[in-house]
């Protein structure tokens, strides 16, 4: 078995917002993580469609892609507001 084909590197190749990326992927493990705040109320903030590439170190190198959909669920992040200071 060729050891170079056992180790893959992972990359996000599409769908990570620019200039402020929201996601990062650990190059050696492929673990995807959030690096900036997600806001469902922002335009385009409800879901992210990423494309991730895995590439081995063989000669010739082999690679594959996978699509990853991240869906952001809503959390009430707004403080309550009232029309009057007190109610009777």
N, C-alpha and C positions, 0 to 999 in steps of 0.2 A: 504494500500500500504506500502511495506517495504522500508523505506528510504535508506537502505544500497544498494538497487539495483538502486537507482537514481543517485548515484555518481560513475563515472568511472575514472580509471587511464589509461593513455595512454603511450605506450612505442614503440620505434623503435626496432624491433627485427631482422631486416635483411637489408643489403644494405647500411648502413652508413659506409663510408670508415674508415679503421683503419690503422695507429694509430691516424690520424688526422680526426676526424669526420667533416662532412660538414653540417649536419642538427641536430637540436635539436627539441624536442617536449615538450610542456608544459604539465606536468603530469596531471593536473586537467582539462584543457580546450581542449587538443588535438591540439592546434595551432602549426603547423609545421613552423619552421623558419630556415633560412640559418645563420650559425654561422662562416663560413670560406669562403674565396673567391672561386667562381666557375670559372673554366677556360675551355671553350669549346675546346681549342686547346690541352689540356693535354689528354694523353691517358685515355679513359674511362670517359672523362669529358662532353660528349655530352648528356648523359642521366643517370639518377639514378633510380633504381628500388628498392623501399623501401617496407618493410612490417611493418605495424603498428598494434599493439595489443591494444584492449580496454578490460578492466577487471573491473567488478563491485566489490562491497564489501559485497555481500550477502554470505550466508552460505547455501549451497556451493556457492563459487564464480563462476560466469559465465563470459566467455570471447569470443571474436571474433577477427578475423584478417581481414585486408583490404590491398590490394596492391595499392601503390601510385607510379606513374611514374612522374618524374620531368625531363622535357626536357629543356636543356640550349640552348637558341638561340644565334647566333653569333653577337658580337658587335666588331667593328674595334677598338681594344685596342693597336694597334701598331702605333707608330709615323711614319709619312711619311719619306721616305729616297730618296735622290737624288744622282745621279752619280756625278754631277758637282755642284760646289758652285753657279754658275750663268749660265743662258742660254740667248743667244741673238737671 
